[in-house]
Structure formats: structure tokens, C-alpha cells
Amino acid sequence: MESSSDETSDSSDCKIDDYEAESYLQLKTEKLQVKISDSSYRCPFCPRKKKQDYQYKDLLQHASGVGASNSSNRKAKEKANHMALVKFLKNDLNGTPTPSQQLLITKQDTPKMKEPDQFVWPWIGVIVNIPAELKNGKYVGESGNRLKEQLSKFSPLKVHALWNFRGFTGNAVVDFGKDWTGFRNAVAFENHFDADHFGKKDWAEKDVPGPGLYGWVARADDYNSCGPIGDHLRKNGDLKTVGDITEEESRKTSKLAQELATQIEFKKKHIEELEFKYNETSLSLNKSMEERDSLHESYNNEIQRMQHLAQDHSRRIFEENEKLRIELDSKRRELVSRSAQLDALVAQSDSDKRKLEDEKKMNDMKNSSLELASIEQKKADEDVLKILEEQKNEKEAAMKKILQLEKQLDAKQKLELEIQQLRGNLQVIKIMGGENSEVTRKIDALNEELKEKMDELEDLEAINQTLVVKERKSNDELQEARKELITGLSDILNNRTIIGIKRMGELDDKVFHNACIKKYRKDLVDENAAKLCSKWQDELKKPEWHPFRMAMVGGKLQGSVKSTPCLAIESQIFPELRDALEKLQLNDAALQPSTSSEYAISDPPRSDWCLPRLHEMSKFDVLPPGSPSTRPCPKCGKGRNVSMARGAL
């Protein structure tokens, strides 16, 4: 057995066994015709030979010669086919009566169709005559794994050694599986033993077999036999013909095809329902989008109409104002001409003179009234222009805001539409997909895209909220920064910087210092100026004494010291100031109280102050260095020293 395994271990021998099993199966199922008549046979593997009519012995000799040939010209498949023919002639056509024997038979029944062989399924091989030894009162032999290694070229699934109460029986069964590959391996297994004359027929013919393993494929006689082999076969297999197995597989395939067809039909109907729902949703969505577009269009038309109406109204107002202005100018010219005529006339009598004087007064009053009316008309025109400009700016800002909101709304609606479409596509693909790997990848891709769209929608909403919060936060920070700036400047700035911290309402001591320079010696100027400024400041804090008045000068409201007799009484309170300051110095000193009168003298507030021009700084003039608003003071133009003061912060 071992020498035979070594000789047939190469790949060509494995192919020959496979070809032989396949050809033998075709001969048994009568796919290849061998028997022409009761006395004549043909070789189905040599169709090109002229001789196609063989006797049984001649055909057996021909097949044996080709199968056992060692010529290199013979192909492996050709040898395997003829070896299968030899096996078929010996096993299936052996004992066919010759013509001479047929003459001896006087009466013969009609021959019956030969029933196909019944195999044990799943395919099982039988091995007998396995060496066994007696040890400790029981027989022992090779294990199933060792036998499986010896039969590895036939690809057995498992080898079962059979045991009974005496121990190892010397028999084993080989499992080859349920598929056709297992059947080919089983037939190759049987052919291997038949070729070496260790098959089932050889085992039955020998009363006392010699050493060596015998093997064959289990059939009905083995299945129905008594002993360990029959018991194992009946327990682990069933009797089936090749046709039964083929028919059963066909029946299972047909049933599976019907079930798949039913499932496909059901899924088609479900897909049609989903398509109908999808189309219905798409139509409703398109209708909603059209309605939204129509609303936008009507809104834009209404805005344009309102703009045209506003422009027409503004134009009418300007035209009416222009007409009124022309009428006023004509009346003014008429009054001037009449006044000139009255001046040219010579009154003949006192009554005429009085009348002329009265008429002149009336004309003067009318002229002053007309001038005031003209001034008021100019102011009204300027107010109208400002109002129109403000309305225009507000409309532009509103339109920009509306356009921005519309863009954000369109982006949000577009994202929501894409999300709905992705969800619909995802649901359709999930229903159609099953276990297809390509469909699974598409579903994963759609899930990823859906997640990105949802993240993008959340980002848009977060950006809007963040902008509102940042605007409010920056405004609060700006006010806090101004307060901190005023607090910090009080400790940092000195007399050499252009900006500083001023308590609103305090007097400027420079006016008193300049006035004292002309009257006192240099060493007494600072002392006397400080005394005068302090005394004046103390008097101003008294609520019952207020020596200032407000008047319109050049169209602007300005403050000055009262020029009434009370001033002489008031100046007696501090005669040194009256003696020290002449008219020029008094007017300079009168400039300062215009700011102090705007604030409470008892508790004046603090503010950042531009010292050269004496005005309050805005929040853009005291920013730290490097900020976008590093421009000079808008009133005095002192930008370089202001930047130095910023650097001190």
C-alpha cells in the first residue's frame, strides 16, 4: 500500500484519477454508448478509428492496452478514459452471454432495465484488512488520523476507525462529503484500489487475503450488511442513486429560484410604492418652492413700488419748497422797492411823514419777519434733506439685511432639501440592497454625506448666534476699556503730554497765571495766581451767586461774564482779581466758565481731555498703539503726541 502511494503521489496521477472517475460516471449513466447489440461493442473514446465493431474480449483487450500504455504520445485523459472503460466492462458488462450461449437458451424472459447503483450518501468509502495487534486482551491498530494522512491525495474529510467490544475491528470508513467533488474523490479512491487488485471484488474472491488494505465506495450491500461497517453506514448515511441526488438538487434549486422570484416581485412592488411616494413628495416640494418664489417676487415688486412712491413724494416736496422760496424772494424784492420809493418821496405834511414812518416801520417788521421765515425755510429744507438721507440709509441697511437673511434662508432650505433627498435615497438603497457589498458601500457613503450636511446646517446656525454674541460683547468691552483708560491715565500722564484727565467744571489756572505775569514779580506770579484761582473757584461753588449769562453769538450759544452793575458788586468780593485783570484778561477768563457751567461744580465728572484745544477726546482718539484707528485728533490734529500718550498705557 505504501509503495503504491509513493508511485502515484504526483499531480499527473491525481488528474488521471479524476478523469477516470468522471468518465466512469458517464459510462454508468449511459451518456456514452458502448454496447451496440448483444454481440457487438464499440469504443466511445476512439471515434476516428475505422474499426468500430468489437467483440467483448477484443474491446477489453483494446481498452486495457491503451490504459496500461507507457508511451509518451498517450495523453493522461486518454489513458484515464480507457481505464474507466476497462472498469465498466469488468464490473457492469461482465458475464454478458455470448451468441453460442444464447443458442442454448430456449426460452428467455424479456431483459429488464438494470437498476442504477445505490450509494451511501454522504459519500463514504470502506477500508478493510487494516493490521491489528493484540495488546492487553484487546486489538489495537492505526488511528484514523494516520489513515487520513495516507489517503490525503483523495482529500478525505475524516477517517473513522471502527471498534467493538474486542477492540479495533481492522475496518475503517472514510467520509468524502456531500458534493460532487467528494463523489469524484470517492470514485478515484475506489479506482486506486481496483487498479492494484485491492478492490471490493478482489476482497470477496479471496478467502484468505494477504497483507494490504482493501477499499471501495460504500453501496447498498454494505449499507444492509451486518457488523460494525453496516451499523456505522446506517447511522451516518442514506441510500441514494446518482439520479436521486441530481433530482433532489434540481428540486432544491427550483424551490430556491421560486422563493427568490417571489422576493424579487415583492421588492419590486415595494420599490414602486416608494417611487410613488418619492414622486409625490417631490411634486409637493416643487409646488412649495414655486409658491416661495412667487411670494419673493411679489415682495420685491411691492418694495420697488414703495420706493417709487417715496421718490415721487420727495420730488413733490422739493418742488413745493422751490415754489415757496421763489415767492418769498419776489415779495422781498417788492418790499425793498416799495421802501426805496417811500424813502424817495418827500412828505408834504406831518401826517404824511408820520404815515411814511409808520409804513417804514411796518415794512421793516415785515422784512425781519420774511428774513426769519427764510431762515426757518432753509432750516426746514436742511432737515428734510437729512431726513431723506437717513431714510435712504435705513432702506439700504434694511435691504442688505433682507438680502442677507434671504441668502441664509435659501442656504438653510437648500441644506434641508439635500438632507431630505439623501434620507430618501438612503431608504431606497437600504430596501434594494440586501447583503450586496457594493450597496453597503453606497449606504455608508450616503450616511457620511448626510452627516456632513447636518454638521454644515448646525455650523450656519452657530455662526449667526456667535456673531450676535460677539457684537454685544465687543460693545461692552469698549465701554469697560474707556473706564479703565480714564482710571489708568490719572496715574500715568503728566504736564508734557497733550492728553490728560480733567474734572469737568474746574477752572483753568493758566488764565490767572497769564494775568498775574504783567502785575507781579516773577517770584510772586505762581503764588498770587493760585490764590486768585482758588478764591474764584470757591465763589463759583456758591449756588446763590452765578455771574454768567448765555447768548447767541454768530448763530452759536456762548457764555460770558455779565456786564451789568451787579458785576461791580460781585467784583468787590475779590478786588485783587478786578485790579489784576484788565478787559482782555477778563474776556480770556470768561472763556473757561462756559465749560464749567455745563457740569456740577460740587462734584464734577472726570474725562480724557485734549489739552492744546481744550476739548473732550472721543473713544477712537485714545486707543492703544497698533489699533486700526491710529489717526490724529480730529479737532486739533495733534497725532504724534497723542500716540506717545497711548504708548504710555
C-alpha positions in Angstrom: 0.0 0.0 0.0 2.8 2.4 0.9 4.8 1.7 -2.3 1.6 2.3 -4.4 1.0 5.6 -2.6 4.6 6.7 -3.4 4.3 5.9 -7.1 1.0 7.8 -7.6 1.7 10.9 -5.5 2.5 13.3 -8.3 0.0 15.7 -9.9 -0.4 13.8 -13.2 -1.7 10.7 -11.3 -4.3 12.8 -9.5 -5.5 14.2 -12.8 -5.8 10.6 -14.3 -7.9 9.5 -11.3 -10.2 12.5 -11.7 -10.6 11.9 -15.4 -11.2 8.2 -14.8 -13.9 8.9 -12.2 -15.7 11.3 -14.5 -15.6 9.0 -17.5 -16.8 6.0 -15.4 -19.7 8.1 -14.2 -20.7 9.0 -17.8 -20.4 5.3 -18.8 -22.6 4.2 -15.9 -25.3 6.9 -16.6 -25.2 5.7 -20.3 -24.2 9.1 -21.6 -21.5 7.3 -23.6 -22.8 4.3 -25.6 -20.6 1.1 -25.5 -22.9 -1.8 -26.4 -24.2 -1.7 -30.0 -26.0 -5.1 -29.9 -25.9 -8.3 -27.8 -22.7 -9.4 -29.5 -21.0 -6.2 -30.7 -19.4 -3.3 -28.8 -17.7 0.0 -29.7 -15.1 2.2 -28.1 -16.7 5.6 -27.4 -13.2 7.2 -26.9 -11.8 6.3 -30.3 -14.5 7.7 -32.7 -11.9 8.3 -35.5 -10.8 4.6 -35.8 -12.2 2.7 -38.7 -12.9 -0.3 -36.7 -16.0 0.4 -34.5 -17.3 -3.2 -34.1 -15.6 -5.2 -31.3 -16.3 -8.4 -29.6 -16.3 -8.2 -25.8 -12.9 -9.7 -25.4 -11.4 -7.6 -28.2 -12.8 -4.4 -26.7 -11.5 -5.3 -23.2 -8.1 -6.0 -24.7 -8.0 -2.7 -26.6 -9.0 -0.7 -23.5 -6.5 -2.5 -21.3 -3.7 -1.9 -23.8 -4.3 1.8 -24.1 -4.9 2.3 -20.4 -1.7 0.5 -19.4 0.4 2.1 -22.1 3.6 3.9 -21.0 4.0 5.8 -24.3 4.7 9.5 -24.1 2.4 10.0 -27.0 -0.6 9.0 -25.0 -2.4 11.8 -23.1 -3.4 11.4 -19.5 -7.0 11.9 -20.3 -7.0 9.2 -23.0 -5.4 6.7 -20.6 -7.9 7.6 -17.9 -10.9 7.2 -20.3 -9.7 3.7 -21.4 -9.1 2.7 -17.8 -12.6 3.7 -16.9 -13.8 1.6 -19.9 -12.0 -1.4 -18.6 -13.6 -1.0 -15.2 -17.0 -0.5 -16.8 -16.6 -3.7 -18.9 -15.5 -5.8 -15.9 -18.0 -4.5 -13.3 -21.1 -3.7 -15.4 -20.9 -5.7 -18.6 -19.1 -8.8 -17.3 -21.0 -12.1 -17.9 -22.9 -10.9 -20.9 -23.9 -14.1 -22.7 -22.1 -14.9 -26.0 -24.0 -15.9 -29.2 -23.3 -19.6 -28.6 -24.7 -19.4 -25.1 -27.8 -17.6 -26.5 -28.5 -20.6 -28.8 -28.6 -22.9 -25.8 -31.2 -20.8 -24.1 -34.6 -22.0 -25.4 -36.7 -19.5 -23.5 -35.6 -16.3 -22.1 -37.7 -13.5 -20.5 -37.5 -10.1 -21.8 -34.5 -8.4 -20.2 -35.2 -5.8 -17.5 -33.6 -2.4 -17.3 -30.6 -2.5 -15.0 -31.3 -0.5 -11.8 -28.7 2.1 -11.1 -26.3 1.6 -8.2 -27.3 2.9 -4.8 -24.5 4.7 -3.0 -24.3 5.6 0.7 -24.8 9.4 0.8 -22.9 11.4 2.0 -20.2 9.6 0.0 -18.4 7.1 2.2 -15.5 4.8 1.4 -14.8 1.4 3.2 -11.3 0.2 4.2 -10.8 -3.4 5.4 -7.9 -5.6 6.3 -6.1 -2.9 8.4 -3.4 -4.6 10.5 -4.3 -5.0 14.2 -2.3 -6.3 17.2 -3.5 -7.9 20.4 -2.4 -5.9 23.5 -3.7 -6.4 27.0 -6.6 -8.6 25.7 -7.8 -6.1 23.1 -6.9 -5.4 19.5 -5.4 -2.1 18.6 -4.4 -0.6 15.2 -3.6 2.6 13.3 -5.5 5.7 14.3 -7.9 7.5 11.9 -5.6 10.5 11.6 -2.7 8.2 10.4 -5.0 6.6 7.8 -6.2 10.1 6.7 -2.6 11.1 6.1 -2.1 8.0 3.9 -5.2 8.8 1.9 -4.5 12.6 1.7 -4.4 12.6 -2.1 -8.1 11.7 -2.2 -8.9 14.7 0.1 -10.9 12.8 2.8 -12.8 14.8 5.3 -12.4 12.3 8.1 -11.4 8.7 8.7 -13.3 6.7 11.4 -11.6 3.6 12.7 -14.4 1.0 13.8 -14.2 -0.6 17.2 -16.3 -3.1 19.1 -16.1 -4.8 22.5 -13.0 -6.7 21.3 -11.2 -3.6 20.3 -10.2 -2.5 16.8 -12.0 -4.5 14.1 -9.5 -3.8 11.4 -12.1 -1.8 9.4 -12.5 1.9 8.8 -14.8 4.2 6.9 -13.7 7.4 5.0 -16.0 10.5 4.7 -15.8 12.4 1.4 -18.6 14.9 1.9 -21.9 15.5 0.1 -20.9 17.4 -3.0 -19.8 16.2 -6.4 -16.2 16.9 -5.6 -16.5 14.3 -2.8 -18.0 11.9 -5.2 -15.1 12.3 -7.6 -12.6 11.8 -4.8 -14.6 8.6 -3.7 -14.5 7.1 -7.2 -10.8 7.9 -7.5 -10.3 6.2 -4.1 -12.1 3.1 -5.4 -10.3 3.1 -8.8 -7.0 3.3 -7.0 -7.7 0.1 -5.1 -9.2 -1.7 -8.1 -6.2 -0.9 -10.2 -3.9 -2.6 -7.7 -6.4 -5.5 -7.4 -7.3 -4.5 -3.8 -10.9 -3.6 -4.6 -14.2 -5.0 -3.3 -14.4 -7.8 -5.9 -10.9 -8.9 -5.0 -11.7 -8.9 -1.3 -14.8 -11.1 -1.9 -12.9 -13.6 -4.1 -10.1 -14.2 -1.7 -10.8 -16.5 1.2 -7.6 -15.7 3.0 -6.4 -12.3 1.8 -2.8 -11.4 2.2 -1.4 -8.2 3.6 -2.6 -4.9 2.2 -5.5 -2.6 2.5 -8.7 -3.2 0.5 -11.0 -0.3 -0.3 -14.2 0.7 -2.2 -17.1 3.0 -2.2 -19.9 2.0 0.1 -23.1 0.8 -1.7 -26.4 -0.8 -0.8 -24.9 -4.3 0.1 -22.5 -2.6 2.5 -25.3 -0.5 4.0 -27.5 -3.5 4.6 -24.7 -5.7 5.9 -24.3 -6.8 9.5 -21.4 -5.8 11.6 -19.6 -2.5 12.5 -19.5 -1.3 8.9 -23.2 -1.7 8.3 -24.1 -0.2 11.7 -21.9 2.9 11.0 -23.3 3.3 7.5 -27.0 3.1 8.6 -26.3 5.5 11.4 -24.5 8.2 9.4 -25.9 7.9 5.8 -28.7 7.0 3.5 -29.0 5.0 0.2 -29.4 7.2 -2.8 -28.7 6.9 -6.5 -26.9 9.5 -8.5 -30.2 10.3 -10.2 -31.9 10.8 -6.9 -29.2 13.2 -5.7 -29.3 15.1 -9.0 -33.1 15.3 -8.9 -33.1 16.5 -5.3 -30.6 19.2 -6.1 -32.7 20.3 -9.1 -35.8 20.4 -6.8 -33.9 22.5 -4.2 -32.6 24.8 -6.9 -36.1 25.2 -8.4 -37.6 25.9 -5.0 -34.8 28.4 -4.2 -35.4 30.1 -7.6 -39.2 30.3 -6.9 -38.5 31.9 -3.5 -36.1 34.3 -4.9 -38.6 35.2 -7.7 -41.3 35.8 -5.1 -38.9 38.0 -3.0 -37.9 40.0 -6.1 -41.6 40.5 -7.0 -42.3 41.7 -3.5 -39.4 44.1 -3.5 -40.3 45.4 -6.9 -43.8 46.3 -5.6 -42.3 47.9 -2.5 -39.9 49.9 -4.7 -42.8 51.0 -6.9 -44.6 52.2 -3.8 -41.5 54.1 -2.6 -41.1 55.7 -6.0 -44.7 56.8 -6.0 -44.2 58.3 -2.5 -41.0 59.9 -3.6 -42.6 61.4 -6.7 -45.5 62.7 -4.6 -43.1 64.3 -2.1 -41.1 65.8 -4.9 -44.2 67.3 -6.5 -45.3 68.9 -3.2 -41.8 70.2 -2.6 -41.6 71.7 -6.1 -45.0 73.3 -5.5 -43.8 74.8 -2.2 -40.7 76.2 -3.9 -42.8 77.8 -6.7 -45.0 79.4 -4.0 -42.0 80.7 -2.2 -40.6 82.1 -5.4 -43.9 83.8 -6.2 -44.0 85.3 -2.7 -40.4 86.6 -3.1 -41.4 88.2 -6.5 -44.5 89.9 -5.1 -42.5 91.1 -2.1 -39.8 92.6 -4.4 -42.4 94.2 -6.6 -44.0 95.8 -3.5 -40.7 97.1 -2.3 -40.0 98.7 -5.7 -43.4 100.3 -5.8 -42.9 101.8 -2.3 -39.5 103.1 -3.4 -41.1 104.8 -6.5 -43.8 106.3 -4.3 -41.2 107.7 -1.8 -39.2 109.2 -4.7 -42.2 110.9 -6.1 -43.2 112.2 -2.7 -39.7 113.6 -2.2 -39.7 115.2 -5.6 -43.1 116.9 -4.9 -41.8 118.3 -1.6 -38.7 119.8 -3.3 -40.8 121.4 -6.0 -43.2 122.9 -3.4 -40.3 124.2 -1.4 -38.8 125.7 -4.5 -42.0 127.5 -5.4 -42.3 128.9 -1.8 -38.7 130.1 -2.0 -39.4 131.9 -5.3 -42.5 133.6 -3.9 -40.6 134.8 -0.8 -37.8 136.2 -2.9 -40.3 138.1 -5.1 -42.1 139.5 -2.1 -38.8 140.6 -0.5 -37.8 142.4 -3.7 -41.2 144.0 -3.9 -40.9 145.3 -0.3 -37.4 146.6 -0.9 -38.6 148.5 -4.0 -41.6 150.0 -2.1 -39.2 151.0 0.8 -37.0 152.8 -1.8 -40.0 154.5 -3.2 -41.1 155.7 0.2 -37.6 157.0 1.0 -37.6 159.0 -2.2 -40.9 160.6 -1.6 -40.9 163.9 0.3 -43.7 164.2 2.9 -45.7 167.3 2.4 -47.1 167.3 5.8 -46.5 165.9 9.3 -49.3 163.5 8.8 -47.7 162.2 5.6 -44.4 162.0 7.4 -45.9 160.0 10.2 -47.7 157.8 7.8 -44.4 157.3 5.9 -42.6 156.5 9.2 -45.3 154.1 10.2 -45.2 152.4 6.8 -41.4 152.2 7.1 -41.7 150.5 10.5 -44.3 148.1 9.1 -42.0 147.4 6.2 -39.0 146.8 8.5 -41.1 144.5 10.6 -42.3 142.6 7.5 -38.7 142.4 6.2 -37.4 141.0 9.5 -40.4 138.6 9.5 -39.6 137.5 6.0 -35.9 137.1 6.8 -36.8 134.9 9.8 -39.2 132.9 7.6 -36.5 132.5 5.0 -34.1 131.2 7.7 -36.7 128.9 9.0 -37.4 127.7 5.5 -33.7 127.0 5.0 -33.5 125.0 8.2 -36.6 123.1 7.2 -35.0 122.3 3.8 -31.9 121.1 5.6 -34.0 119.0 8.0 -35.8 117.5 5.0 -32.6 116.6 3.3 -31.2 115.0 6.5 -34.4 113.0 7.0 -34.4 111.8 3.3 -30.7 110.8 3.7 -31.5 108.9 6.9 -34.4 107.2 5.3 -32.2 106.3 2.3 -29.5 104.8 4.6 -32.2 102.9 6.7 -33.7 101.5 3.5 -30.3 100.4 2.2 -29.4 98.8 5.5 -32.8 97.1 5.6 -32.4 95.8 2.1 -28.9 94.5 2.8 -30.3 92.8 6.0 -33.2 91.3 4.0 -30.8 90.0 1.3 -28.5 88.5 3.9 -31.5 86.8 5.6 -32.8 85.6 2.3 -29.4 84.1 1.4 -29.2 82.4 4.8 -32.8 81.1 4.5 -32.0 79.8 1.0 -28.9 78.1 2.2 -30.7 76.6 5.1 -33.7 75.4 2.9 -31.2 74.0 0.4 -29.4 72.1 3.1 -32.7 70.8 4.4 -33.8 69.7 0.9 -30.5 67.9 0.3 -30.9 66.2 3.7 -34.4 65.0 2.8 -33.2 63.8 -0.6 -30.3 61.9 1.0 -32.6 60.3 3.5 -35.0 59.2 0.8 -32.1 57.8 -1.3 -30.7 56.1 1.7 -34.1 54.4 2.5 -34.5 53.2 -1.1 -30.9 51.8 -1.3 -31.4 50.0 2.1 -34.5 48.3 0.8 -33.0 47.3 -2.6 -29.6 46.4 -1.1 -29.8 43.2 0.8 -26.3 41.9 1.5 -24.6 43.3 -1.5 -21.3 44.8 -0.6 -21.5 47.5 -3.3 -24.8 48.7 -2.0 -23.4 48.6 1.6 -20.6 50.9 0.5 -23.1 53.3 -1.2 -25.2 53.3 2.0 -22.0 54.2 4.1 -21.2 57.0 1.6 -24.7 58.4 1.8 -24.6 58.2 5.6 -21.3 60.1 5.6 -22.7 62.8 3.2 -25.9 63.1 5.3 -23.8 63.6 8.5 -21.7 66.3 6.7 -24.9 68.2 5.6 -26.3 68.1 9.2 -22.9 69.4 10.5 -23.0 72.2 7.9 -26.5 73.2 9.0 -25.5 73.3 12.6 -22.4 75.4 11.8 -24.6 78.0 10.0 -26.9 78.4 13.0 -23.9 78.5 15.3 -22.2 81.3 13.2 -25.3 83.5 13.4 -25.6 83.1 17.1 -21.8 83.7 17.6 -21.9 87.0 15.6 -24.7 88.4 17.8 -22.9 87.4 20.9 -19.6 88.9 19.7 -21.2 92.2 18.7 -22.7 92.6 22.2 -19.5 91.5 23.9 -17.3 93.9 21.9 -19.6 96.9 22.8 -19.4 96.0 26.5 -15.6 95.6 26.3 -15.3 99.0 24.6 -17.2 100.8 27.4 -15.2 98.9 30.1 -12.0 99.8 28.3 -12.9 103.6 28.3 -13.5 103.4 32.1 -10.2 101.6 32.6 -8.4 104.1 30.3 -9.6 107.1 32.4 -8.5 105.3 35.6 -5.1 104.4 34.2 -4.4 107.9 32.7 -4.8 109.6 36.0 -1.6 107.8 37.3 0.5 107.9 34.1 0.1 111.2 32.3 2.0 114.4 33.2 2.1 118.0 32.1 4.2 117.3 28.9 1.6 115.1 27.3 -1.2 116.5 25.0 -4.0 114.5 26.5 -4.8 114.3 30.2 -7.6 113.7 32.8 -9.8 116.7 33.6 -12.5 117.2 36.2 -15.2 118.8 34.1 -16.2 122.2 35.5 -12.9 123.1 37.1 -11.2 126.5 36.2 -8.1 126.8 34.1 -5.3 128.3 36.2 -3.3 129.4 33.1 -5.7 132.4 32.6 -4.9 133.7 36.1 -1.2 132.9 35.7 -1.0 134.9 32.4 -2.8 137.9 34.0 -0.5 137.9 37.1 2.6 137.9 35.0 2.0 141.6 34.0 1.4 142.8 37.5 3.6 140.8 39.9 7.2 139.9 40.1 8.3 136.6 38.7 8.7 135.0 42.1 5.2 136.1 43.2 3.3 135.1 40.0 2.6 131.5 40.9 1.5 132.2 44.4 -0.9 135.1 43.5 -2.3 133.2 40.5 -3.0 130.2 42.7 -4.7 132.4 45.4 -6.9 134.2 42.8 -7.9 130.9 41.1 -8.7 129.3 44.4 -10.8 132.2 45.6 -12.7 132.4 42.2 -13.3 128.7 42.4 -14.7 128.9 45.9 -17.1 131.8 45.0 -18.4 129.8 42.0 -19.4 127.0 44.2 -22.0 129.2 46.0 -25.4 128.5 44.4 -26.8 132.0 45.1 -24.1 133.7 43.1 -23.8 133.0 39.3 -22.1 135.8 37.3 -22.6 134.2 33.8 -25.1 134.5 31.1 -25.7 132.6 27.8 -26.3 134.4 24.5 -26.5 133.6 20.7 -23.3 134.8 19.1 -22.9 134.1 15.4 -25.6 131.5 15.4 -24.0 129.6 18.3 -24.8 129.6 22.1 -21.9 131.0 24.1 -21.3 132.0 27.7 -19.8 135.3 29.0 -19.5 137.3 32.2 -22.4 139.6 32.9 -21.8 143.2 32.1 -24.4 144.5 34.5 -23.9 146.7 37.6 -24.0 143.6 39.6 -20.6 142.8 38.2 -19.1 145.7 40.2 -20.7 144.4 43.4 -19.5 140.9 42.6 -16.0 142.1 41.9 -15.8 143.7 45.3 -15.7 140.1 46.7 -12.2 139.7 45.3 -10.8 143.2 44.4 -7.4 141.7 43.7 -8.9 139.9 40.6 -10.5 143.2 39.3 -7.3 145.1 39.8 -5.1 142.3 38.2 -7.2 141.6 35.2 -7.9 144.2 32.6 -10.5 143.8 29.8 -8.5 141.4 27.7 -7.7 139.1 30.6 -11.3 139.2 31.8 -12.6 138.1 28.4 -10.0 135.2 28.5 -11.1 134.3 31.9 -14.7 134.3 30.8 -14.0 131.6 28.2 -13.4 129.0 30.8 -16.7 129.1 32.7 -18.5 128.1 29.6 -17.4 124.5 30.2 -17.6 124.7 34.0 -21.2 125.8 33.8 -22.2 122.7 32.0 -21.3 120.4 34.9 -22.0 120.5 38.6 -19.2 122.4 40.3 -19.6 120.5 43.6 -18.9 117.0 42.1 -17.5 117.3 38.5 -17.0 114.1 36.5 -13.7 113.0 35.0 -13.0 112.7 31.3 -10.0 112.3 28.9 -9.1 115.8 27.6 -7.1 117.2 24.6 -5.0 119.9 26.3 -4.0 122.1 23.2 -7.5 122.8 22.0 -9.4 122.2 25.3 -12.0 119.7 24.1 -13.0 116.2 25.2 -11.4 113.2 23.4 -13.6 110.6 21.6 -13.2 106.9 22.2 -11.3 106.5 18.9 -8.6 109.0 19.9 -7.3 107.1 22.9 -6.9 103.6 21.5 -3.7 101.6 22.2 -0.9 101.6 19.7 -1.2 99.3 16.7 -5.0 99.6 16.6 -6.8 100.3 13.2 -7.9 103.8 14.4 -4.4 105.3 15.0 -5.4 108.7 13.5 -4.6 112.3 14.8 -7.1 114.2 17.0 -10.0 115.2 14.7 -10.1 118.8 16.2 -6.5 119.8 16.9 -4.6 117.4 14.6 -2.0 116.6 17.3 -1.5 113.0 16.4 2.2 112.4 17.2 2.0 113.3 20.9 -1.3 111.5 21.2 0.4 108.3 20.1 3.1 108.9 22.7 0.4 109.1 25.3 -1.1 105.9 24.0 2.3 104.2 24.3 2.4 105.3 28.0 -0.6 103.0 28.6 
